[in-house]
Amino acid sequence: MYAIIEGGFLMRDSLSVGNSVQEAARQGSLSGPEPDADYKILDRLERNLLMPTSDVRKVVVFRARTPTDAPDPACLSGVGTPAAGRECNVYGPSDFARPKSDFSCSGGGSGVDVGWCPKDRHDSGQSFDATDLLGVYVEVEHDYVTGFFGNSLTIERQSIVPLERVRS
């Protein structure tokens, strides 16, 4: 009985995280080099998750080199610390509450999105060879309901998409 209950909740959370990270990456693809692209990514992720954002350990928005790439290990280790030069931005649960004005690579290198500034991303409107691949990695903590299988389990998902040029 416990296995059915826990399995159902785990499957729901796993599917929710998987679908949410795909939606967030798609939003990032459409936002391309817009200054508030990462704000839109976090907003889309928050709206699609079926769990509180306090369960999110980290979100990494990163420049992928291949469709199967992973975030730089240094990016995975630094919640809330911009990893300048590593082409990634790392966000924690509190970043979901940040105002849109915090996302624009402003502040002389002190913004939350300076690791891979959205303004430096290249969409397919410039050259197909120069088009960046945008990755979104999400790590969440799934809390077991019954405690029969332990306290929690970490769910990790990512999605990588090319930036798209949106014509006005």
Contacts in CASP RR format, 6 or more apart in sequence:
PFRMAT RR
TARGET T0000
AUTHOR 0000-0000-0000
METHOD contacts of the structure
MODEL  1
MYAIIEGGFLMRDSLSVGNSVQEAARQGSLSGPEPDADYKILDRLERNLL
MPTSDVRKVVVFRARTPTDAPDPACLSGVGTPAAGRECNVYGPSDFARPK
SDFSCSGGGSGVDVGWCPKDRHDSGQSFDATDLLGVYVEVEHDYVTGFFG
NSLTIERQSIVPLERVRS
2 146 0 8 1.000
2 148 0 8 1.000
2 149 0 8 1.000
5 145 0 8 1.000
5 146 0 8 1.000
6 144 0 8 1.000
6 145 0 8 1.000
6 146 0 8 1.000
6 147 0 8 1.000
6 148 0 8 1.000
6 149 0 8 1.000
9 142 0 8 1.000
9 144 0 8 1.000
9 145 0 8 1.000
10 142 0 8 1.000
10 144 0 8 1.000
10 153 0 8 1.000
12 50 0 8 1.000
13 50 0 8 1.000
13 51 0 8 1.000
13 140 0 8 1.000
13 142 0 8 1.000
13 155 0 8 1.000
14 142 0 8 1.000
14 155 0 8 1.000
16 48 0 8 1.000
16 49 0 8 1.000
16 50 0 8 1.000
16 51 0 8 1.000
17 49 0 8 1.000
17 51 0 8 1.000
17 138 0 8 1.000
17 140 0 8 1.000
17 155 0 8 1.000
17 157 0 8 1.000
18 138 0 8 1.000
18 157 0 8 1.000
18 159 0 8 1.000
19 48 0 8 1.000
20 44 0 8 1.000
20 45 0 8 1.000
20 48 0 8 1.000
20 49 0 8 1.000
20 138 0 8 1.000
21 45 0 8 1.000
21 136 0 8 1.000
21 137 0 8 1.000
21 138 0 8 1.000
21 157 0 8 1.000
21 158 0 8 1.000
21 159 0 8 1.000
22 159 0 8 1.000
23 44 0 8 1.000
23 45 0 8 1.000
23 48 0 8 1.000
24 41 0 8 1.000
24 42 0 8 1.000
24 44 0 8 1.000
24 45 0 8 1.000
24 48 0 8 1.000
24 59 0 8 1.000
24 136 0 8 1.000
24 138 0 8 1.000
24 159 0 8 1.000
25 41 0 8 1.000
25 134 0 8 1.000
25 135 0 8 1.000
25 136 0 8 1.000
25 159 0 8 1.000
25 160 0 8 1.000
25 161 0 8 1.000
26 44 0 8 1.000
26 159 0 8 1.000
26 161 0 8 1.000
27 40 0 8 1.000
27 41 0 8 1.000
27 43 0 8 1.000
27 44 0 8 1.000
28 37 0 8 1.000
28 40 0 8 1.000
28 41 0 8 1.000
28 44 0 8 1.000
28 61 0 8 1.000
28 134 0 8 1.000
28 136 0 8 1.000
28 161 0 8 1.000
28 163 0 8 1.000
29 134 0 8 1.000
29 161 0 8 1.000
29 162 0 8 1.000
29 163 0 8 1.000
29 164 0 8 1.000
30 164 0 8 1.000
30 166 0 8 1.000
31 37 0 8 1.000
31 40 0 8 1.000
31 41 0 8 1.000
31 118 0 8 1.000
32 118 0 8 1.000
32 121 0 8 1.000
32 123 0 8 1.000
32 134 0 8 1.000
32 163 0 8 1.000
32 164 0 8 1.000
32 166 0 8 1.000
33 118 0 8 1.000
33 119 0 8 1.000
33 120 0 8 1.000
33 121 0 8 1.000
33 122 0 8 1.000
33 123 0 8 1.000
33 163 0 8 1.000
34 40 0 8 1.000
34 118 0 8 1.000
35 103 0 8 1.000
35 104 0 8 1.000
35 105 0 8 1.000
35 118 0 8 1.000
35 119 0 8 1.000
36 100 0 8 1.000
36 103 0 8 1.000
36 104 0 8 1.000
36 118 0 8 1.000
37 103 0 8 1.000
37 118 0 8 1.000
37 121 0 8 1.000
38 61 0 8 1.000
38 89 0 8 1.000
38 91 0 8 1.000
38 103 0 8 1.000
38 112 0 8 1.000
38 113 0 8 1.000
38 118 0 8 1.000
39 98 0 8 1.000
39 100 0 8 1.000
39 102 0 8 1.000
39 103 0 8 1.000
41 59 0 8 1.000
41 61 0 8 1.000
41 136 0 8 1.000
42 59 0 8 1.000
42 91 0 8 1.000
42 95 0 8 1.000
42 96 0 8 1.000
42 98 0 8 1.000
45 56 0 8 1.000
45 59 0 8 1.000
45 136 0 8 1.000
45 138 0 8 1.000
46 53 0 8 1.000
46 96 0 8 1.000
49 56 0 8 1.000
49 140 0 8 1.000
51 140 0 8 1.000
51 142 0 8 1.000
53 93 0 8 1.000
53 96 0 8 1.000
54 93 0 8 1.000
55 93 0 8 1.000
55 140 0 8 1.000
55 141 0 8 1.000
55 142 0 8 1.000
55 143 0 8 1.000
56 92 0 8 1.000
56 93 0 8 1.000
56 96 0 8 1.000
56 138 0 8 1.000
56 139 0 8 1.000
56 140 0 8 1.000
57 79 0 8 1.000
57 92 0 8 1.000
57 93 0 8 1.000
57 139 0 8 1.000
57 140 0 8 1.000
57 141 0 8 1.000
57 154 0 8 1.000
58 76 0 8 1.000
58 78 0 8 1.000
58 79 0 8 1.000
58 90 0 8 1.000
58 91 0 8 1.000
58 92 0 8 1.000
58 137 0 8 1.000
58 138 0 8 1.000
58 139 0 8 1.000
59 90 0 8 1.000
59 91 0 8 1.000
59 92 0 8 1.000
59 95 0 8 1.000
59 136 0 8 1.000
59 137 0 8 1.000
59 138 0 8 1.000
59 139 0 8 1.000
60 71 0 8 1.000
60 75 0 8 1.000
60 76 0 8 1.000
60 88 0 8 1.000
60 89 0 8 1.000
60 90 0 8 1.000
60 91 0 8 1.000
60 135 0 8 1.000
60 136 0 8 1.000
60 137 0 8 1.000
60 138 0 8 1.000
61 88 0 8 1.000
61 89 0 8 1.000
61 91 0 8 1.000
61 113 0 8 1.000
61 116 0 8 1.000
61 134 0 8 1.000
61 135 0 8 1.000
61 136 0 8 1.000
62 69 0 8 1.000
62 71 0 8 1.000
62 72 0 8 1.000
62 75 0 8 1.000
62 87 0 8 1.000
62 88 0 8 1.000
62 89 0 8 1.000
62 116 0 8 1.000
62 134 0 8 1.000
62 135 0 8 1.000
62 136 0 8 1.000
62 137 0 8 1.000
63 87 0 8 1.000
63 88 0 8 1.000
63 116 0 8 1.000
63 121 0 8 1.000
63 132 0 8 1.000
63 133 0 8 1.000
63 134 0 8 1.000
63 135 0 8 1.000
64 133 0 8 1.000
64 134 0 8 1.000
64 135 0 8 1.000
64 160 0 8 1.000
65 133 0 8 1.000
66 133 0 8 1.000
67 133 0 8 1.000
67 160 0 8 1.000
68 160 0 8 1.000
69 133 0 8 1.000
69 135 0 8 1.000
69 160 0 8 1.000
70 137 0 8 1.000
70 158 0 8 1.000
71 88 0 8 1.000
71 135 0 8 1.000
71 137 0 8 1.000
71 158 0 8 1.000
72 83 0 8 1.000
72 86 0 8 1.000
72 87 0 8 1.000
72 88 0 8 1.000
74 83 0 8 1.000
74 86 0 8 1.000
75 83 0 8 1.000
75 86 0 8 1.000
75 88 0 8 1.000
75 90 0 8 1.000
76 137 0 8 1.000
78 90 0 8 1.000
79 90 0 8 1.000
79 91 0 8 1.000
79 92 0 8 1.000
80 90 0 8 1.000
80 91 0 8 1.000
80 92 0 8 1.000
80 95 0 8 1.000
80 112 0 8 1.000
81 90 0 8 1.000
82 89 0 8 1.000
82 90 0 8 1.000
82 109 0 8 1.000
82 111 0 8 1.000
82 112 0 8 1.000
82 113 0 8 1.000
82 114 0 8 1.000
82 115 0 8 1.000
83 89 0 8 1.000
83 90 0 8 1.000
83 115 0 8 1.000
84 109 0 8 1.000
84 114 0 8 1.000
84 115 0 8 1.000
85 115 0 8 1.000
86 115 0 8 1.000
86 116 0 8 1.000
87 115 0 8 1.000
87 116 0 8 1.000
88 115 0 8 1.000
88 116 0 8 1.000
89 112 0 8 1.000
89 113 0 8 1.000
89 114 0 8 1.000
89 115 0 8 1.000
89 116 0 8 1.000
91 112 0 8 1.000
95 112 0 8 1.000
98 112 0 8 1.000
102 111 0 8 1.000
102 112 0 8 1.000
103 111 0 8 1.000
103 112 0 8 1.000
103 113 0 8 1.000
103 118 0 8 1.000
104 111 0 8 1.000
104 113 0 8 1.000
105 111 0 8 1.000
105 113 0 8 1.000
105 114 0 8 1.000
105 117 0 8 1.000
105 118 0 8 1.000
105 119 0 8 1.000
105 120 0 8 1.000
108 114 0 8 1.000
121 132 0 8 1.000
121 134 0 8 1.000
121 163 0 8 1.000
122 130 0 8 1.000
122 131 0 8 1.000
122 132 0 8 1.000
122 163 0 8 1.000
123 131 0 8 1.000
123 132 0 8 1.000
123 163 0 8 1.000
123 164 0 8 1.000
123 165 0 8 1.000
124 131 0 8 1.000
124 162 0 8 1.000
124 163 0 8 1.000
124 164 0 8 1.000
124 165 0 8 1.000
125 131 0 8 1.000
125 165 0 8 1.000
131 162 0 8 1.000
131 163 0 8 1.000
132 162 0 8 1.000
132 163 0 8 1.000
133 160 0 8 1.000
133 161 0 8 1.000
133 162 0 8 1.000
133 163 0 8 1.000
134 160 0 8 1.000
134 161 0 8 1.000
134 162 0 8 1.000
134 163 0 8 1.000
135 158 0 8 1.000
135 159 0 8 1.000
135 160 0 8 1.000
135 161 0 8 1.000
136 158 0 8 1.000
136 159 0 8 1.000
136 160 0 8 1.000
137 156 0 8 1.000
137 157 0 8 1.000
137 158 0 8 1.000
138 156 0 8 1.000
138 157 0 8 1.000
138 158 0 8 1.000
139 154 0 8 1.000
139 155 0 8 1.000
139 156 0 8 1.000
140 154 0 8 1.000
140 155 0 8 1.000
141 152 0 8 1.000
141 153 0 8 1.000
141 154 0 8 1.000
141 155 0 8 1.000
142 152 0 8 1.000
142 153 0 8 1.000
142 154 0 8 1.000
142 155 0 8 1.000
143 151 0 8 1.000
143 152 0 8 1.000
144 150 0 8 1.000
144 151 0 8 1.000
144 152 0 8 1.000
144 153 0 8 1.000
END
